[in-house]
Amino acid sequence: MAVVRYDPDALWPIILESIANGASLSSALNRLEPAPSYAWAKDCLRRDPDLKRHYQQAIEDRADRLAEELIELADTPMPEGLDGRQASAWVQQLRVRIDARKWASSKLKPRTYGDRLDVSVEQTSISITAALAEANQRVIDYMPIVAND
């Protein structure tokens, strides 16, 4: 059995483009002839931080592509001539495809397509003393003046 040597510089641009266009890493690898193994790809990613950064960008691009496909799928007209059962099955299949893309895009790019709101605090330098002084001043400003009897 001959050992196949893969040229990462030649293969990774093809792999990354395929991922950015919606393919998984496994399916992108399987499109190559001969197909490198998943372990080879993961090893390349572990060894090369720049490649890993490009891979992460391709995954985010895939999330964007999946989100765009949601609109395309939602706008797909029902084929003519389907009876009740066929129409129901077609709608169910379309729903599964839409749900899969919604889930994947929300996991691949959660800040953009996730369901949760980001309520994280960006500024962490809070002065308790200044906040107490402002609160004290508001109390003084709103307290009615009490006349001495």
CORRA-V790007 format. One record per pair of residues at least 6 apart in sequence whose C-alpha atoms are under 6 Angstrom apart, sorted by the first residue. I is the first residue (numbers start at 0). J is the second residue. D is the distance in Angstrom with one decimal. If there is no record, write none. Layout:
BEGIN
I,J,D
I,J,D
END
This chain:
BEGIN
14,27,5.5
15,57,5.8
17,27,5.7
18,57,5.8
19,57,4.5
19,60,4.9
19,61,4.4
20,61,5.8
21,61,4.8
28,34,5.6
44,51,5.0
59,108,5.9
62,104,4.4
62,107,5.7
65,100,5.5
69,97,5.8
105,112,4.5
105,113,4.4
END
